[in-house]
């Protein structure tokens, strides 16, 4: 995605929120939390990833999902992915959001 493309420029502006997508993302987040607590890490990771795919611009939901996915990756021993999620959360928490997100 090029920043100078129409899609790149539009990605910098607020997007409309779809209530159905938000509800689906919240359900996936809750599912991921339950699966993580049950030590079903692969399934938890998939649920958390679903949240990020459904609502990539929703800060609070994505932040919670990425932190959950970080825990699942750590439990699975996938430390490179764990660090990538932690790094992504760290930058986004400081107000940096890449165009196209």
Backbone as numpy.savetxt, mean C-alpha at the origin, in Angstrom:
# Nx Ny Nz CAx CAy CAz Cx Cy Cz
5.77 5.95 -16.77 4.92 7.13 -16.77 5.80 8.36 -16.77
5.61 9.21 -17.73 6.37 10.45 -17.83 5.63 11.56 -17.09
6.36 12.34 -16.33 5.77 13.46 -15.60 5.12 14.45 -16.56
5.66 14.57 -17.75 5.15 15.53 -18.71 3.96 15.00 -19.52
3.63 13.73 -19.33 2.47 13.18 -20.03 1.19 13.66 -19.34
0.07 13.51 -20.04 -1.22 13.90 -19.48 -1.48 13.13 -18.18
-1.21 11.82 -18.19 -1.43 10.98 -17.00 -0.52 11.40 -15.86
0.73 11.75 -16.18 1.68 12.18 -15.16 1.25 13.45 -14.48
0.80 14.41 -15.27 0.34 15.68 -14.70 -0.93 15.46 -13.87
-1.87 14.65 -14.38 -3.10 14.38 -13.64 -2.82 13.67 -12.33
-1.75 12.87 -12.28 -1.45 12.13 -11.05 -1.04 13.04 -9.91
-0.70 14.28 -10.21 -0.29 15.22 -9.17 -1.48 15.91 -8.51
-2.64 15.80 -9.11 -3.84 16.45 -8.58 -4.67 15.45 -7.77
-5.49 15.96 -6.86 -6.34 15.05 -6.08 -7.24 14.21 -6.99
-7.41 12.97 -6.62 -8.26 12.06 -7.39 -9.60 11.90 -6.66
-10.63 11.61 -7.43 -11.92 11.35 -6.81 -11.85 10.04 -6.04
-12.58 9.98 -4.95 -12.58 8.78 -4.10 -13.82 7.95 -4.40
-13.59 6.69 -4.68 -14.67 5.75 -4.97 -15.00 5.01 -3.68
-16.22 5.20 -3.13 -16.57 4.57 -1.86 -16.52 3.04 -1.89
-16.83 2.45 -3.03 -16.79 0.98 -3.13 -15.34 0.50 -3.04
-14.45 1.18 -3.75 -13.02 0.81 -3.69 -12.48 1.00 -2.27
-12.89 2.07 -1.60 -12.45 2.31 -0.23 -12.93 1.19 0.70
-14.19 0.80 0.55 -14.73 -0.30 1.37 -13.98 -1.60 1.10
-13.70 -1.88 -0.17 -12.95 -3.10 -0.51 -11.54 -3.07 0.07
-10.92 -1.90 0.02 -9.57 -1.77 0.57 -9.58 -1.94 2.09
-10.57 -1.36 2.74 -10.67 -1.51 4.20 -10.88 -2.98 4.59
-11.70 -3.68 3.81 -11.94 -5.11 4.07 -10.66 -5.92 3.86
-9.90 -5.59 2.81 -8.64 -6.29 2.55 -7.62 -6.01 3.66
-7.60 -4.78 4.15 -6.69 -4.42 5.24 -7.03 -5.21 6.50
-8.29 -5.27 6.84 -8.71 -6.02 8.02 -8.39 -7.50 7.84
-8.64 -8.03 6.66 -8.31 -9.43 6.37 -6.82 -9.67 6.54
-6.00 -8.76 6.05 -4.55 -8.89 6.19 -4.12 -8.90 7.65
-4.74 -8.05 8.45 -4.41 -8.00 9.88 -4.77 -9.32 10.57
-5.94 -9.87 10.24 -6.35 -11.14 10.84 -5.41 -12.26 10.41
-5.08 -12.31 9.12 -4.18 -13.34 8.60 -2.79 -13.22 9.23
-2.33 -12.01 9.41 -1.02 -11.79 10.04 -1.03 -12.30 11.48
-2.11 -12.01 12.20 -2.23 -12.47 13.58 -2.29 -14.00 13.65
-2.86 -14.61 12.61 -2.94 -16.08 12.54 -1.68 -16.71 11.97
-0.67 -15.89 11.72 0.62 -16.33 11.17 0.49 -16.97 9.79
-0.46 -16.49 9.02 -0.63 -16.91 7.63 -0.03 -15.80 6.76
1.29 -15.77 6.74 2.03 -14.63 6.22 1.88 -14.41 4.71
1.91 -15.47 3.92 1.76 -15.32 2.47 0.40 -14.71 2.13
-0.64 -15.21 2.78 -1.99 -14.69 2.53 -2.12 -13.25 3.04
-1.49 -12.96 4.17 -1.52 -11.60 4.71 -0.83 -10.65 3.74
0.32 -11.07 3.23 1.06 -10.24 2.28 0.19 -9.94 1.06
-0.50 -10.94 0.55 -1.38 -10.76 -0.61 -2.51 -9.79 -0.29
-3.10 -9.89 0.90 -4.19 -8.99 1.29 -3.69 -7.55 1.39
-2.53 -7.37 2.00 -1.97 -6.02 2.13 -1.62 -5.44 0.76
-1.11 -6.27 -0.11 -0.78 -5.83 -1.47 -2.05 -5.40 -2.21
-3.13 -6.10 -1.98 -4.41 -5.76 -2.60 -4.84 -4.35 -2.22
-4.63 -3.99 -0.98 -4.99 -2.63 -0.52 -4.25 -1.59 -1.35
-2.95 -1.78 -1.49 -2.13 -0.81 -2.22 -2.53 -0.76 -3.69
-2.93 -1.88 -4.25 -3.36 -1.92 -5.65 -4.73 -1.27 -5.85
-5.62 -1.44 -4.88 -6.98 -0.90 -5.02 -7.01 0.62 -4.85
-6.32 1.11 -3.83 -6.36 2.56 -3.52 -4.94 3.10 -3.32
-4.16 3.18 -4.38 -2.75 3.58 -4.23 -2.53 5.01 -3.73
-3.56 5.84 -3.78 -3.40 7.24 -3.35 -3.96 7.50 -1.96
-4.47 6.50 -1.31 -5.04 6.68 0.03 -3.94 6.49 1.07
-3.46 7.60 1.60 -2.29 7.59 2.48 -2.44 6.66 3.67
-3.49 6.84 4.47 -3.62 6.06 5.71 -3.79 4.57 5.44
-4.62 4.22 4.47 -4.82 2.81 4.16 -3.55 2.17 3.61
-2.89 2.86 2.71 -1.66 2.31 2.13 -0.54 2.23 3.17
-0.46 3.22 4.01 0.57 3.21 5.04 0.38 2.00 5.95
-0.84 1.77 6.38 -1.13 0.61 7.24 -0.86 -0.69 6.50
-1.24 -0.75 5.22 -1.02 -1.96 4.43 0.47 -2.22 4.22
1.23 -1.18 3.91 2.66 -1.36 3.69 3.37 -1.78 4.98
2.95 -1.23 6.11 3.56 -1.64 7.37 3.19 -3.09 7.70
1.96 -3.49 7.40 1.56 -4.88 7.59 2.32 -5.81 6.67
2.48 -5.39 5.41 3.22 -6.21 4.45 4.69 -6.32 4.86
5.20 -5.24 5.44 6.58 -5.27 5.95 6.73 -6.35 7.03
5.76 -6.44 7.93 5.81 -7.47 8.98 5.70 -8.87 8.39
4.83 -9.03 7.40 4.68 -10.34 6.75 5.97 -10.74 6.04
6.58 -9.80 5.33 7.84 -10.09 4.65 8.94 -10.45 5.64
8.97 -9.74 6.75 9.98 -10.02 7.78 9.79 -11.43 8.32
8.54 -11.81 8.58 8.25 -13.16 9.08 8.59 -14.22 8.05
8.48 -13.87 6.77 8.81 -14.82 5.70 10.30 -14.83 5.37
11.05 -13.90 5.96 12.48 -13.83 5.70 12.82 -13.13 4.40
11.91 -12.33 3.88 12.15 -11.60 2.63 12.54 -10.17 3.01
13.80 -10.01 3.37 14.23 -8.75 3.95 14.38 -7.63 2.93
14.65 -7.95 1.67 14.76 -6.90 0.66 13.41 -6.21 0.45
12.34 -7.01 0.34 11.00 -6.44 0.20 10.58 -5.69 1.45
10.97 -6.24 2.59 10.63 -5.58 3.87 11.24 -4.19 3.92
12.50 -4.08 3.55 13.17 -2.78 3.57 12.56 -1.82 2.55
12.17 -2.34 1.39 11.56 -1.49 0.35 10.25 -0.89 0.86
9.44 -1.70 1.54 8.18 -1.18 2.08 8.43 -0.15 3.17
9.37 -0.43 4.04 9.69 0.51 5.12 10.20 1.83 4.53
11.03 1.75 3.52 11.58 2.94 2.87 10.47 3.74 2.20
9.56 3.05 1.53 8.43 3.70 0.86 7.56 4.45 1.87
7.27 3.80 2.99 6.46 4.43 4.04 7.20 5.64 4.61
8.48 5.51 4.80 9.28 6.60 5.37 9.22 7.84 4.47
9.45 7.66 3.15 9.42 8.80 2.24 8.03 9.41 2.14
7.02 8.56 2.02 5.66 9.07 1.86 5.24 9.84 3.11
5.68 9.37 4.27 5.37 10.05 5.53 6.01 11.42 5.63
7.00 11.67 4.82 7.66 12.96 4.81 7.14 13.85 3.69
6.03 13.45 3.08 5.38 14.30 2.10 5.83 14.07 0.68
6.65 13.07 0.43 7.14 12.82 -0.92 6.28 11.75 -1.57
5.66 12.09 -2.68 4.85 11.13 -3.43 5.28 11.25 -4.89
5.67 10.13 -5.44 6.16 10.14 -6.82 5.00 10.31 -7.78
5.17 11.05 -8.86 4.12 11.16 -9.87 3.75 9.77 -10.40
2.48 9.58 -10.61 2.01 8.30 -11.12 1.51 7.38 -10.03
1.71 7.73 -8.78 1.24 6.87 -7.69 -0.24 6.96 -7.60
